[in-house]
Amino acid sequence: MLNLPTPRDWQKKAFKSWRINQTGIAKVVTGGGKTGFAGMCINEFFSKGKSRVVIVVPTTALRDQWYSIITSSWGFKTKDIVTSKRDAPKKNWSILLLVINSAREVIPLLNCQKESMIIVDECHRAASLENRKSMVGQWSASLGLSATPERQYDDFFETILVPSLGEIIIDYDYNQA
């Protein structure tokens, strides 16, 4: 069990929806608690006997932020987390935490998708022609996180993100926050 704070109302509602198929996109305002919500989903996934989660983030700074939360707040040991593309195929890991540029190279080569969950933070960035390679596979569970998952100049939200990660399960905006 992860050491998680008491969930907010929107997180409880979203979790109830995510739990049905273990897929979905949380459309939540910046600072609204998306990472904490992801922790709830990871906790549920691990409680079902699954043991591998892939987290894809857009930047090194965000990777470092996730790493800090995973190790200091959630209680994972550093030996259980891999953050480099060269170590992903070689090491045993519970959490694979990659920047999207590395993930799009590594994930298609891994054979873990059917037993793993994928979380894509700032998922609107993952729909581009190159970045969508980071989501390749038939995942046991999926979660997208973004304040703005819909894309303005193409239909990749509908054609790439929803089929890969699931429908929007919560829309929590600034007014609600």
KOLZA-368765 format. One record per residue: residue in three letters; x, z, y of N, C-alpha, C in turn. Coordinates in pm, whole numbers, padded with zeros to 5 digits, always signed. Each point is the difference from the previous one (the first is absolute). Layout:
AlaXZYXZYXZY
...
This chain:
Met+00083+00000-00119-00083+00000+00119+00087+00000+00125
Leu-00032-00088+00092+00073-00006+00125-00046+00112+00093
Asn+00089+00043+00084-00031+00101+00100-00058-00072+00122
Leu-00133-00008+00008-00067-00075+00105-00081+00092+00089
Pro-00012-00034+00130-00085+00081+00088-00148-00019-00036
Thr-00085+00086+00052-00144-00013-00020-00045-00134+00056
Pro-00073-00080-00080-00040-00133+00047-00100+00005+00115
Arg+00011-00098+00085-00097-00018+00109-00125-00064-00060
Asp-00109+00004+00077-00127-00056-00049+00012-00148-00036
Trp+00067-00077+00086+00012-00143-00029+00080-00022-00129
Gln+00101+00084-00024+00082-00013-00121-00082+00029-00125
Lys-00087+00100+00006-00087+00032-00113-00093-00118-00030
Lys-00058-00056+00105-00091-00114-00016+00074-00121-00059
Ala+00115-00029+00055+00078-00115-00047+00048+00021-00144
Phe+00041+00123-00031+00048+00031-00135-00111-00021-00103
Lys-00120+00040+00034-00115-00020-00090-00018-00149-00029
Ser+00015-00083+00102-00012-00146-00019+00118-00057-00078
Trp+00121+00045+00035+00120-00052-00068-00001+00033-00148
Arg-00046+00119-00032+00002+00050-00138-00082-00086-00097
Ile-00101-00067+00048-00089-00078-00087+00079-00105-00077
Asn+00076-00085+00071+00079-00106-00064+00150+00017+00020
Gln+00038+00103+00072+00139+00025+00039+00059-00122+00071
Thr-00078-00055+00092+00046-00108+00088-00066+00020+00136
Gly+00063-00057+00102-00063+00000+00130+00099+00005+00114
Ile-00052-00033+00117+00078+00001+00124-00060+00105+00093
Ala+00085+00089+00048-00041+00101+00097+00034-00052+00139
Lys-00103-00035+00075+00016-00046+00139-00015+00124+00088
Val+00115+00055+00040+00002+00129+00068+00093-00007+00121
Val-00047+00053+00109+00074+00003+00125+00140+00059-00020
Thr+00094-00046+00079+00136+00054-00002-00004+00150+00025
Gly+00069+00074-00086+00003+00145+00011-00120+00069-00064
Gly-00084-00077-00068-00124+00055-00057+00015+00067-00135
Gly+00116-00014-00064+00020+00066-00129+00005-00092-00119
Lys+00042-00124+00021+00006-00097-00112+00100+00044-00108
Thr+00115+00051+00040+00100+00041-00100-00053+00116-00083
Gly-00064+00095+00062-00060+00111-00073-00106-00048-00097
Phe-00078-00098+00042-00101-00059-00088+00067-00067-00120
Ala+00109-00071+00026+00074-00063-00109+00047+00107-00099
Gly+00041+00114+00050+00041+00110-00087-00113+00046-00091
Met-00122+00004+00053-00115+00036-00082-00018-00101-00115
Cys+00015-00127+00033-00016-00105-00101+00112+00004-00104
Ile+00122+00024+00046+00114+00014-00092-00025+00118-00094
Asn-00045+00110+00054-00028+00119-00079-00102-00032-00110
Glu-00105-00070+00036-00103-00039-00097+00059-00093-00107
Phe+00080-00096+00043+00061-00096-00091+00089+00072-00102
Phe+00084+00090+00047+00087+00076-00090-00080+00093-00091
Ser-00112+00052+00048-00081+00090-00083-00062-00071-00119
Lys-00006-00131+00005-00055-00081-00111+00108-00040-00099
Gly+00118+00060+00012+00108-00028-00094+00089-00116+00040
Lys-00027-00061+00113+00085-00109+00050+00120+00063+00069
Ser+00112-00073+00006+00120+00065+00051+00086-00084+00094
Arg-00051-00114+00046+00081-00084+00088-00082-00052+00118
Val+00055+00017+00120-00064-00049+00122+00101-00080+00079
Val-00042-00117+00042+00081-00086+00086-00060+00008+00140
Ile+00083+00033+00098-00044+00007+00139+00079-00104+00078
Val-00073-00089+00067+00061-00106+00079-00028+00027+00147
Val+00105+00000+00080-00011+00028+00144+00067-00112+00079
Pro-00037-00019+00126+00057-00112+00076+00139+00022+00059
Thr+00040+00125+00020+00127+00025+00069+00079+00113-00066
Thr+00128+00003+00028+00086+00107-00049-00043+00135+00059
Ala-00039+00001+00126-00043+00125+00063-00122+00058-00072
Leu-00093-00086-00037-00119+00047-00072+00037+00043-00142
Arg+00093-00070-00062+00048+00043-00133+00059+00140+00008
Asp+00080+00025+00102+00061+00132+00016-00105+00108+00025
Gln-00104-00033+00075-00109+00094+00026-00072+00035-00131
Trp-00033-00102-00080-00064+00024-00129+00091+00084-00090
Tyr+00128-00034-00004+00095+00073-00085+00000+00149+00036
Ser+00002+00028+00128-00001+00138+00046-00126+00073-00045
Ile-00114-00063+00013-00126+00062-00041-00003+00021-00151
Ile+00041-00101-00075-00003+00006-00146+00089+00113-00053
Thr+00116+00017+00061+00094+00101-00051-00026+00138+00060
Ser-00020+00009+00129-00012+00132+00061-00141+00057-00006
Ser-00102-00084+00009-00138+00051+00001-00068-00007-00137
Trp+00025-00106-00074-00071-00018-00127+00076+00053-00120
Gly+00126+00032+00016+00075+00065-00107+00066-00090-00102
Phe+00011-00129+00026+00072-00087-00093+00150+00024+00011
Lys+00070-00011-00108+00146+00011-00003+00060-00135+00039
Thr+00113+00003+00066+00064-00125+00043+00035-00089-00120
Lys+00026+00058-00115+00035-00080-00118-00119-00082-00051
Asp-00121+00036+00040-00120-00070-00044-00040-00116+00092
Ile+00076-00017+00110-00035-00100+00100+00113-00102+00011
Val-00037-00128-00002+00097-00108+00021-00039-00071+00128
Thr+00101-00026+00086-00027-00064+00129+00081-00128+00021
Ser+00069-00047-00102+00078-00122+00018-00036-00103-00105
Lys+00004-00126+00041-00038-00107-00091+00097-00013-00116
Arg+00124+00035+00020+00097-00014-00111-00021+00107-00105
Asp-00053+00118+00037-00022+00107-00097-00136-00010-00070
Ala-00094-00072+00058-00136-00005-00055-00006-00043-00146
Pro+00069-00108-00038-00010-00040-00141+00081+00086-00096
Lys+00098+00075+00052+00094+00071-00086-00037+00147-00024
Lys-00055+00064+00100-00022+00145-00007-00143+00033-00044
Asn-00014+00118-00056-00131+00051-00032-00054+00066+00127
Trp-00123-00030+00037-00055+00055+00123-00149+00031-00016
Ser-00045+00093+00081-00143+00029+00012-00056-00068+00124
Ile+00083-00004+00105-00037-00065+00126+00105-00105+00033
Leu-00046-00123+00019+00085-00108+00049-00045-00027+00142
Leu+00086+00029+00097-00033-00006+00142+00087-00107+00064
Leu-00061-00114+00032+00078-00114+00047-00054-00058+00130
Val+00092-00047+00084-00035-00080+00116-00047-00135-00053
Ile-00097-00059+00065-00066-00120-00051+00097-00116-00029
Asn+00105-00015+00082+00097-00109-00025+00066+00015-00136
Ser+00029+00122-00040+00057+00026-00132-00107-00009-00108
Ala-00117+00053+00029-00109+00003-00098-00040-00141-00044
Arg-00001-00093+00093-00042-00136-00039+00100-00068-00092
Glu+00124+00047-00003+00100-00050-00094-00007+00073-00134
Val-00020+00131+00004+00011+00084-00119-00129+00004-00083
Ile-00112+00017+00064-00124+00024-00074-00035-00112-00098
Pro+00016-00127+00036-00031-00103-00100+00089+00008-00125
Leu+00114+00066+00009+00092+00011-00113-00026+00123-00088
Leu-00077+00094+00052-00026+00123-00075-00112-00021-00101
Asn+00002+00080-00102-00100-00008-00105-00086+00125-00003
Cys-00025+00058+00115-00065+00131+00003-00142-00005+00055
Gln-00045-00113+00046-00124-00007+00077-00121+00056-00075
Lys-00016-00032-00127-00120+00043-00072-00009+00151-00017
Glu+00111+00069+00009+00000+00147-00014+00018+00069+00134
Ser+00003-00075+00109+00036+00056+00130-00108-00020+00105
Met+00012+00081+00103-00083-00012+00119+00085-00059+00111
Ile-00060-00086+00082+00070-00051+00118-00072+00049+00125
Ile+00080+00045+00095-00050+00038+00132+00073-00087+00101
Val-00076-00067+00086+00061-00086+00101-00038+00055+00137
Asp+00099+00060+00067-00022+00055+00134+00014-00114+00101
Glu-00084+00003+00103-00009-00110+00096-00028-00130-00076
Cys-00100+00005-00086-00026-00108-00096-00030-00134+00066
His-00042-00001+00125-00025-00128+00067+00127-00087+00004
Arg+00116+00063-00002+00127-00074+00002+00033-00061-00136
Ala-00062+00049-00105+00033-00045-00136-00071-00128-00041
Ala-00084-00054+00084-00077-00119-00039+00070-00132+00031
Ser+00107+00002+00076+00068-00125+00035+00053-00068-00126
Leu+00035-00126+00012+00043-00078-00116+00115+00065-00076
Glu+00099+00051+00070+00114+00064-00067-00033+00143-00043
Asn-00061+00077+00088-00021+00142-00027-00100+00026-00112
Arg-00090-00091-00027-00098+00022-00107+00067+00009-00138
Lys+00124-00047-00010+00074+00013-00126+00021+00147-00036
Ser-00008+00087+00099+00020+00144-00024-00118+00062-00075
Met-00112-00070-00010-00118+00056-00066-00029-00066-00135
Val+00085-00090-00045-00023-00075-00122-00019+00092-00119
Gly-00100-00025-00080-00019+00076-00124-00141+00050-00018
Gln-00028+00041-00121-00128+00063-00035+00024+00151-00001
Trp-00027+00065+00110+00029+00142+00016-00112+00085-00059
Ser+00034+00117-00051-00100+00095-00049-00085+00052+00114
Ala+00061+00017+00117-00070+00050+00118+00068-00057+00123
Ser-00076-00008+00110+00057-00055+00123-00063+00069+00121
Leu+00078+00003+00107-00047+00057+00125+00071-00070+00116
Gly-00078-00049+00093+00054-00056+00123-00028+00096+00114
Leu+00094+00009+00093-00014+00088+00116+00028-00082+00126
Ser-00089+00010+00098+00024-00068+00127-00107+00041+00101
Ala+00040+00006+00125-00098+00020+00107-00073-00131+00027
Thr+00066-00111-00033-00054-00133+00029+00024-00095-00118
Pro-00069+00018-00112+00030-00084-00117-00045-00146+00014
Glu-00103-00025+00079-00044-00137+00018+00103-00075+00083
Arg+00018-00128-00034+00100-00082+00069-00071-00098+00092
Gln+00051-00012+00122-00069-00076+00104+00008-00151-00016
Tyr+00112-00053-00050+00019-00144+00007-00002-00071-00135
Asp-00041+00068-00104-00012-00065-00131-00104+00073-00083
Asp-00026-00048-00119-00098+00064-00088+00067+00080-00112
Phe+00125+00040+00022+00076+00069-00105-00053+00140-00032
Phe-00076+00059+00091-00062+00128-00035-00095-00023-00117
Glu-00087-00100+00014-00100-00028-00103+00062-00063-00125
Thr+00097-00088+00017+00053-00075-00115+00118+00066-00069
Ile+00071+00089+00069+00119+00064-00059-00017+00151-00012
Leu-00028+00067+00111-00002+00147-00003-00114+00058-00083
Val-00121-00048+00021-00113+00055-00075+00016-00025-00151
Pro+00035-00121-00044+00020-00017-00145+00117+00083-00056
Ser+00102+00025+00081+00117+00076-00047-00020+00150+00006
Leu-00067+00050+00105-00007+00143+00024-00141+00059-00007
Gly-00100-00083+00017-00138+00047-00003-00065-00008+00138
Glu-00127+00030+00002-00080-00003+00122+00035+00118+00090
Ile-00043-00007+00125+00014+00115+00091-00091+00111-00052
Ile+00058+00117-00024-00076+00114-00052-00033+00102+00108
Ile+00068-00010+00114-00028+00088+00114+00042-00072+00127
Asp-00079+00016+00105+00034-00054+00132-00009+00118+00097
Tyr+00116+00057+00030+00009+00120+00083+00071-00038+00129
Asp-00075-00010+00111+00057-00051+00125+00030+00112+00100
Tyr+00047-00042+00119+00038+00097+00103-00118+00090+00040
Asn-00117-00057+00014-00115+00081+00041-00031+00110-00102
Gln+00009-00034-00129-00025+00099-00104+00110+00105-00004
Ala+00123-00045+00023+00114+00093-00002-00007+00095+00117
